[in-house]
Every structure is written in structure tokens, then in C-alpha cells.
């Protein structure tokens, strides 16, 4: 199963809608059966990108990998990696960028492994070092530790595929936000405070955080 955030929508790709029974109970659902006779571009344009409602969309197909490949072929796909970093006080490292609270992450460079990219991006964006990866983050309604979200840039449509890890540092460290990447703040935040920030946080980031607190 794949959960994709596109503007104000959640799009689910699955081989069986019963896998997401609690979503099916919502009133604003668009349910689509996908097979070889469907035009995936028409589905993306007509039911997702051009629909201004906040309806969730469930697209189901017995061959889930075909559905995934066809759906993602409608976009440019960018891979990124990042982490939820805990300090010795069990606080989480958040960044504030372009009006939103976020987690440190960034694009995977050519020749890098996912692990190398995740550590490098966290260290570059927040100024910390000696970061350790503890484990991948298991996400509900998604394959393994990956989130998917849509954005537009220079007239192109992208899906960013982000790999997420639980990380830690073993001693207190000062934070230096990477201002050239528009990061205004990097702060250690108590876990009980974080839900109060959800109003200025991307839903995909909320999913990641809620998987670990």
C-alpha cells in the first residue's frame, strides 16, 4: 500500500480497499478501480490535481506494483532521506522553514546510500555531528519507512519519496540552522509540545513524528 499527499488530498494506492477500512467510513471518499482500460493520466488530472475538494482518493488494483509504477510515471520522482533525531533528554530536533515546522531531510546525491544521505542532510541542516541511525521508521499505510508528497517547481510536477530513520546523539550539542536552505530555526522540542505545532506542519511530517512518539 502507498499513501501519497497531494495538495489537500490523501491518495491511497492499494490492492484491496478493505486494507484501509477506517478511511472507507469517511463521507468524502473517491473510490476508483484501476485496470488496463483506465487512463492513469486522466485519473491524476481529473480526480486528483483538478479536484479542489479535500476528498481522499483510494485507487485499487490487484497488481499493486503496476498501479504504483503507472501512477508515479505521471510525475518526476525525487528521492530524499532524513530523520527524527533524539537527544539525551529525549527531545526531538525540529527545523522551521518557510513558515512550517519540519524535520531535517534532503535530496539523495548521486553515489550516496540512503543512510549516508540521511545523516549528511541532518548534519548540514542543523549543525550537529556524530549522529547515529537507530532504525528505520515504520509508517502506517505505507511501504516500509517512506513518505510520498507532491510539489510543483518550474512548471514540473514532482513526487518526493523520502526515507525516514530514528536517529540519536549521545551528548548535548548546539544547533546551527542552515540559513542558505531557508532554515530559520533548529530547536530541540519536548515530545509533549509537538502536537501543538501540527497546525504549521506538513501532514506527511506529522505521520512520521506520530510513528515515533
Legacy VTK file of the C-alpha trace (Angstrom):
# vtk DataFile Version 3.0
C-alpha trace
ASCII
DATASET POLYDATA
POINTS 213 float
0.000 0.000 0.000
1.119 3.562 -0.701
-0.131 6.801 0.857
0.619 9.960 -1.123
-0.009 13.542 -0.035
-1.105 15.685 -2.979
-2.095 19.246 -2.105
-5.066 18.932 0.255
-5.682 15.261 -0.530
-4.540 11.874 0.661
-4.247 9.373 -2.187
-4.064 5.674 -1.332
-2.855 3.014 -3.766
-3.817 -0.475 -2.652
-4.707 -3.926 -3.928
-7.734 -4.105 -1.607
-9.736 -1.178 -0.173
-10.528 -3.280 2.898
-6.915 -2.723 3.940
-7.876 0.816 4.908
-11.295 0.178 6.404
-11.282 3.241 8.685
-10.744 5.528 5.677
-13.714 3.959 3.888
-16.021 5.107 6.687
-15.363 8.760 5.825
-18.018 10.552 3.780
-15.670 12.351 1.371
-14.070 9.408 -0.430
-13.436 8.848 -4.124
-13.023 5.106 -4.799
-11.578 4.051 -8.163
-10.907 0.608 -9.590
-7.841 0.679 -11.876
-7.151 -1.765 -14.710
-5.539 -1.788 -18.149
-8.537 0.023 -19.646
-8.078 3.092 -17.457
-6.122 6.205 -18.364
-3.975 6.909 -15.293
-3.186 10.414 -16.513
-6.914 11.175 -16.660
-7.313 9.891 -13.098
-4.423 12.045 -11.886
-5.674 15.144 -13.684
-9.413 14.707 -13.259
-9.836 13.164 -9.828
-6.750 14.454 -8.031
-4.985 17.555 -9.329
-8.019 19.410 -10.686
-10.426 18.485 -7.893
-10.425 21.283 -5.306
-12.200 19.282 -2.602
-10.422 17.598 0.271
-11.772 14.172 -0.633
-9.440 11.264 -0.041
-8.862 9.116 -3.131
-8.468 5.349 -2.991
-7.240 3.698 -6.195
-7.188 -0.080 -6.091
-5.794 -2.711 -8.420
-4.931 -6.375 -7.941
-1.483 -5.659 -9.393
-0.367 -3.015 -6.899
3.118 -2.651 -8.385
1.695 -1.918 -11.839
-0.608 0.664 -10.300
2.294 2.241 -8.413
4.545 2.327 -11.490
1.823 3.758 -13.730
0.851 6.377 -11.150
4.409 7.533 -10.456
5.127 7.712 -14.200
2.849 10.774 -14.264
5.403 12.700 -12.191
9.102 13.373 -11.825
10.239 11.320 -8.817
12.859 12.723 -6.425
14.408 10.653 -3.622
15.316 12.181 -0.271
16.247 10.996 3.218
16.106 12.379 6.728
15.426 11.606 10.327
13.754 12.129 13.673
16.704 12.910 15.933
16.517 12.425 19.706
18.951 13.998 22.180
19.844 12.552 25.628
16.829 14.405 27.131
14.536 12.570 24.662
13.716 15.805 22.841
13.171 15.834 19.076
15.043 18.064 16.644
12.715 20.270 14.582
13.526 22.887 11.969
11.421 25.886 10.930
11.496 26.653 7.225
9.248 28.809 5.023
6.532 29.086 7.649
6.367 25.414 8.621
7.839 23.189 11.303
9.641 20.324 9.629
12.146 17.524 10.089
15.649 17.681 8.602
15.867 15.864 5.283
17.146 16.406 1.760
17.803 15.011 -1.674
19.998 11.948 -2.082
23.099 12.833 -4.090
24.485 10.651 -6.868
26.607 7.848 -5.429
25.205 8.175 -1.910
23.427 5.466 0.013
20.138 6.296 1.704
21.885 6.126 5.093
24.696 8.459 4.051
22.242 10.986 2.644
20.042 10.932 5.745
22.985 11.572 8.071
24.544 14.235 5.834
21.293 16.172 5.445
20.574 16.137 9.175
24.075 17.354 9.974
24.103 20.025 7.248
20.676 21.432 8.062
21.105 21.578 11.843
24.861 21.808 12.534
25.093 18.713 14.722
27.517 15.831 14.263
28.198 12.278 15.451
24.600 11.366 14.645
23.699 7.680 14.798
20.928 5.886 12.921
18.914 3.725 15.313
16.347 2.144 12.979
14.011 2.844 10.059
10.634 4.354 10.940
7.681 2.074 10.209
4.783 4.107 8.826
1.085 3.240 8.769
-0.438 2.854 5.282
2.944 2.936 3.581
5.651 0.665 2.317
8.334 0.487 4.998
9.836 3.848 6.050
8.915 6.056 3.097
6.617 9.078 2.748
5.400 10.454 -0.570
4.319 14.032 -1.216
3.608 16.150 -4.258
5.008 19.538 -5.169
5.414 21.746 -8.216
8.538 23.595 -9.351
9.375 25.429 -12.574
6.268 24.106 -14.275
7.010 20.456 -13.433
5.113 18.109 -11.160
7.091 16.061 -8.656
6.566 13.301 -6.127
9.219 13.380 -3.402
9.932 9.963 -1.962
11.537 10.406 1.487
13.203 7.678 3.562
12.959 8.201 7.346
15.048 6.974 10.262
15.072 7.288 14.034
18.402 8.874 14.970
20.153 9.939 18.155
23.039 11.944 19.527
24.726 10.927 22.766
25.715 14.335 24.156
24.244 17.864 24.114
25.131 19.919 21.041
24.473 23.463 19.854
22.284 23.857 16.796
23.219 25.917 13.734
20.353 26.223 11.214
21.387 26.120 7.554
20.140 29.564 6.553
21.139 29.154 2.887
18.430 26.455 2.752
15.896 28.909 4.248
16.014 27.239 7.654
15.241 29.953 10.210
15.410 27.855 13.378
16.609 24.474 14.584
15.290 23.604 18.039
15.146 20.699 20.462
11.473 20.177 21.276
9.802 18.182 24.027
7.599 15.454 22.602
4.530 16.592 24.559
4.728 20.040 22.931
4.950 18.822 19.339
1.200 18.158 18.768
0.543 21.857 19.451
2.668 22.638 16.369
0.700 20.432 13.964
-1.211 23.423 12.597
2.018 24.615 10.959
3.366 21.223 9.911
3.007 19.129 6.767
0.765 16.093 7.164
3.490 13.752 5.918
5.801 15.065 8.668
3.055 14.575 11.256
2.746 10.948 10.117
6.472 10.422 10.647
6.507 12.020 14.091
3.418 10.183 15.283
5.101 6.914 14.352
7.811 7.502 16.973
6.207 9.417 19.871
LINES 1 214
213 0 1 2 3 4 5 6 7 8 9 10 11 12 13 14 15 16 17 18 19 20 21 22 23 24 25 26 27 28 29 30 31 32 33 34 35 36 37 38 39 40 41 42 43 44 45 46 47 48 49 50 51 52 53 54 55 56 57 58 59 60 61 62 63 64 65 66 67 68 69 70 71 72 73 74 75 76 77 78 79 80 81 82 83 84 85 86 87 88 89 90 91 92 93 94 95 96 97 98 99 100 101 102 103 104 105 106 107 108 109 110 111 112 113 114 115 116 117 118 119 120 121 122 123 124 125 126 127 128 129 130 131 132 133 134 135 136 137 138 139 140 141 142 143 144 145 146 147 148 149 150 151 152 153 154 155 156 157 158 159 160 161 162 163 164 165 166 167 168 169 170 171 172 173 174 175 176 177 178 179 180 181 182 183 184 185 186 187 188 189 190 191 192 193 194 195 196 197 198 199 200 201 202 203 204 205 206 207 208 209 210 211 212
